[in-house]
């Protein structure tokens, strides 16, 4: 074979190889495209409403929630809620005494306003003269100003008690946020499936499931709002009262127990005690005296009469004769 012939044959073989390679690549691309289009066709086909969440019972909803929690390939799993900081609920109690409860209450309002808080509730007590003797105030201040607020509120008077507590609810906040997100997305899908329904039965089933999901979503959003409020604003209960009355100690004087009036008072006390003792004895003997008077005296008179009757009469006196 001559050199030009060999060159021509090599060119033809190379072209044939390129053609076969291009055909194989096209077939692979078509296969991959068909595989990729299969889920899209399934999601847009007529069979989708039969597989819609909510019509399969709680199991379908559980699978949706499970996909969210496991961080799967779904959109919900990828967009999981991420909390960069801890969520903490902080509460405190401060009890102080102050000679002027009204003035301390005014200072409390100034302290709360200075820290960007607000008064939530208040209870006051007054004495018989109308003077306020105690006040219990519940205030809300931002969590990041909690320690400063506790210190400032303790300066309203003499501190009798001060304590605080913290509760970490980070995991609870994450869980509630993810549940809200999952329910919202599930509700959106149900509404889309309802729009594609072609029968009255499907519409009724979708409507019932949408109503149930909306109630769950509203409940979770209320819990979400509560947690956000509690973790954003701390609660401090402040009790302000008058100082307890201190007994006045008596003056020590060696002559306090001397003098005419002191002696008269002591003598009168001793006489009264003696009279009380005598009257006590008389009171104790009086019942016996009454019984003796009612029974003993008649018995004594009767016995005495009987004794007198039993004695012989004395002989008559004789006159001597002359």
C-alpha positions in Angstrom: 0.0 0.0 0.0 1.4 3.4 -1.0 1.9 6.2 1.4 -1.1 8.3 0.1 -3.4 5.3 0.5 -2.3 4.7 4.1 -2.9 8.4 5.0 -6.4 8.2 3.5 -7.3 5.1 5.4 -6.1 6.6 8.7 -8.2 9.7 8.1 -11.3 7.6 7.4 -10.8 5.5 10.6 -10.3 8.6 12.7 -13.6 10.1 11.4 -15.4 6.8 12.0 -14.2 6.7 15.6 -15.2 10.3 16.2 -18.7 9.6 14.9 -19.1 6.6 17.1 -18.0 8.6 20.2 -20.4 11.4 19.4 -23.3 8.9 19.1 -22.4 7.3 22.4 -22.3 10.6 24.2 -25.6 11.6 22.7 -27.2 8.4 24.0 -25.8 9.0 27.4 -27.0 12.5 27.5 -30.5 11.5 26.5 -30.5 8.8 29.2 -29.4 11.3 31.8 -32.0 13.9 30.6 -34.7 11.3 30.7 -33.7 10.3 34.3 -33.7 13.9 35.4 -37.0 14.7 33.7 -38.7 11.7 35.4 -39.2 13.4 38.8 -40.4 16.6 37.2 -42.9 14.7 35.1 -44.0 12.8 38.2 -44.5 16.0 40.1 -46.5 17.6 37.4 -48.5 14.5 36.2 -52.0 13.5 37.1 -50.8 11.1 39.8 -49.4 13.8 42.1 -52.7 14.7 43.9 -53.0 11.1 44.9 -49.6 11.3 46.7 -50.2 14.8 48.1 -49.3 15.3 51.8 -52.3 15.4 54.0 -54.3 12.8 52.0 -52.1 10.0 53.3 -52.8 10.7 57.0 -50.4 11.6 59.7 -47.7 9.3 58.1 -47.2 11.7 55.2 -46.9 14.6 57.6 -44.5 12.7 59.7 -42.3 11.9 56.6 -42.3 15.6 55.8 -41.2 16.5 59.3 -38.7 13.7 59.2 -37.1 15.0 56.0 -36.8 18.4 57.6 -35.2 17.2 60.8 -32.8 14.9 59.0 -31.6 17.6 56.7 -32.2 15.6 53.5 -32.1 16.7 50.0 -35.4 18.6 50.1 -35.5 22.4 50.3 -36.8 22.3 53.8 -33.9 20.1 55.0 -31.3 22.3 53.3 -32.8 25.5 54.8 -32.8 24.4 58.4 -33.2 27.1 61.1 -29.8 28.2 62.4 -29.6 30.1 65.8 -26.3 32.0 66.2 -26.8 32.8 69.9 -28.3 31.0 72.9 -31.9 31.7 73.8 -32.3 32.2 77.5 -35.2 33.1 79.7 -34.1 35.1 82.7 -36.1 36.0 85.8 -35.2 37.8 89.0 -36.6 38.8 92.4 -35.5 41.9 94.4 -36.9 42.8 97.9 -35.9 46.1 99.5 -37.0 48.2 102.4 -37.3 52.0 102.3 -38.8 54.6 104.7 -40.6 56.3 101.8 -42.2 53.6 99.6 -43.8 56.2 97.3 -40.4 57.8 96.5 -38.8 54.4 96.0 -41.7 53.5 93.6 -41.0 56.7 91.6 -37.3 55.9 91.4 -38.2 52.4 90.2 -40.1 53.8 87.2 -37.1 55.9 86.3 -34.7 52.9 86.5 -37.0 50.8 84.3 -37.3 53.6 81.7 -33.5 54.1 81.7 -33.0 50.4 80.8 -35.6 50.4 78.0 -38.1 48.3 80.0 -41.7 48.6 81.0 -43.9 48.0 84.1 -46.0 44.9 83.6 -48.1 44.9 86.8 -48.2 46.4 90.3 -49.8 45.7 93.7 -49.8 48.1 96.6 -50.9 47.9 100.2 -51.9 50.8 102.5 -52.4 51.0 106.3 -55.5 52.3 108.1 -54.3 55.9 107.6 -54.1 55.5 103.8 -50.3 55.5 103.7 -48.7 53.1 101.3 -46.7 50.5 103.3 -45.6 48.1 100.5 -45.6 47.8 96.7 -44.9 44.8 94.5 -44.0 45.7 90.9 -43.3 43.3 88.0 -41.1 44.9 85.3 -39.8 43.7 82.0 -36.3 44.8 80.8 -34.2 43.6 77.9 -32.3 40.4 78.6 -28.9 42.0 77.8 -29.5 44.6 80.5 -30.7 42.1 83.1 -27.7 42.2 85.4 -27.5 46.0 85.3 -31.1 46.3 86.0 -30.9 43.9 89.0 -28.1 46.0 90.5 -29.9 49.3 89.9 -33.2 48.0 91.4 -31.3 46.8 94.5 -30.2 50.4 95.0 -33.8 51.5 95.7 -33.4 50.7 99.4 -31.9 48.2 101.8 -31.8 44.8 100.1 -33.5 42.0 102.0 -33.4 39.4 99.2 -32.1 39.2 95.7 -32.1 36.1 93.5 -32.2 35.3 89.8 -32.6 32.2 87.5 -31.9 31.4 83.9 -33.5 28.8 81.6 -31.8 27.8 78.3 -34.5 27.3 75.7 -32.3 27.3 72.6 -33.3 23.8 71.5 -36.9 24.6 72.0 -36.7 27.8 69.9 -35.0 25.9 67.1 -37.6 23.1 67.2 -40.5 25.5 67.2 -39.0 27.6 64.3 -38.5 24.5 62.2 -42.0 23.2 62.9 -43.4 26.6 61.8 -41.3 26.5 58.6 -42.4 22.9 57.9 -46.1 23.5 58.5 -46.0 26.7 56.4 -44.4 24.8 53.4 -46.7 21.8 53.8 -49.7 24.2 53.9 -48.5 25.9 50.7 -48.2 22.6 48.9 -51.6 21.5 50.0 -53.1 24.7 48.7 -51.4 24.1 45.3 -52.7 20.6 45.2 -56.2 21.9 46.0 -56.0 24.2 43.0 -55.3 21.2 40.8 -58.1 19.0 42.3 -60.7 17.9 39.7 -63.4 16.4 42.0 -65.6 17.5 44.9 -64.2 14.7 47.2 -60.6 15.8 46.6 -61.6 19.4 47.3 -63.3 18.4 50.6 -60.3 16.3 51.7 -57.9 19.1 50.9 -60.0 21.6 52.7 -60.2 19.5 55.9 -56.5 18.9 55.9 -55.7 22.6 55.2 -57.9 23.6 58.1 -56.1 21.2 60.4 -52.7 22.4 59.3 -53.7 26.0 59.7 -54.7 25.4 63.3 -51.4 23.7 64.0 -49.5 26.5 62.4 -51.4 29.1 64.4 -50.6 27.3 67.6 -46.9 26.9 66.8 -46.7 30.6 65.8 -48.3 31.6 69.1 -45.7 29.5 70.9 -43.0 31.0 68.7 -44.1 34.5 69.6 -44.2 33.7 73.3 -40.6 32.3 73.3 -39.4 35.3 71.4 -40.9 37.6 73.9 -39.6 35.7 76.9 -36.1 35.5 75.5 -36.0 39.1 74.4 -37.4 40.7 77.7 -36.5 39.4 81.1 -38.9 39.5 84.1 -38.0 41.0 87.5 -40.3 41.2 90.5 -39.5 44.1 92.9 -41.0 44.3 96.4 -40.7 47.6 98.3 -41.8 47.8 102.0 -41.3 49.9 105.1 -38.4 48.8 107.4 -39.6 46.7 110.4 -40.1 48.5 113.6 -37.3 48.2 116.1 -38.2 47.9 119.8 -36.9 50.8 121.9 -34.6 49.5 124.6 -35.4 50.7 128.1 -32.9 53.1 129.8 -30.8 51.5 132.4 -31.0 53.4 135.7 -30.3 52.1 139.2 -33.0 54.3 140.7 -35.7 53.2 138.3 -36.9 50.6 140.8 -36.9 53.0 143.8 -39.2 55.8 145.1 -42.6 56.1 146.8 -44.7 55.4 143.7 -42.7 52.3 142.9 -43.1 51.1 146.5 -46.8 51.9 146.5 -47.2 50.0 143.2 -45.3 47.0 144.6 -47.3 47.0 147.8 -50.6 47.2 145.9 -49.5 44.4 143.7 -48.6 42.2 146.7 -51.9 43.1 148.5 -53.9 42.2 145.4 -52.0 38.9 145.1 -52.8 38.1 148.8 -56.5 39.0 148.3 -56.6 36.8 145.3 -55.1 33.9 147.3 -57.5 34.3 150.2 -60.5 34.6 147.8 -59.3 31.5 146.1 -59.2 29.5 149.4 -62.6 30.9 150.4 -64.0 29.9 147.0 -62.6 26.4 147.4 -64.1 26.0 150.9 -67.5 27.6 150.2 -69.1 24.5 148.7 -68.2 22.5 151.8 -69.5 25.2 154.1 -72.8 25.3 152.3 -73.2 21.5 152.5 -72.3 21.6 156.2 -74.8 24.4 156.9 -77.6 22.6 155.1 -77.0 19.1 156.4 -74.8 19.4 159.4 -76.8 22.0 161.4 -80.2 20.2 161.2 -78.5 16.9 162.1 -76.8 18.5 165.1 -80.1 20.0 166.3 -81.9 16.6 165.9 -79.3 14.7 167.8 -79.3 17.3 170.5 -83.1 17.1 170.9 -82.9 13.3 171.1 -80.3 13.5 173.7 -82.3 15.9 175.8 -85.4 13.7 175.6 -83.5 10.6 176.7 -82.3 12.2 180.0 -84.4 11.4 183.2 -86.2 14.3 184.7 -84.6 15.8 187.8 -86.4 15.0 191.1 -88.7 17.7 192.4 -87.4 19.8 195.3 -89.0 19.0 198.7 -89.9 21.7 201.3 -88.6 20.8 204.8 -91.3 20.7 207.4 -91.0 22.2 210.9 
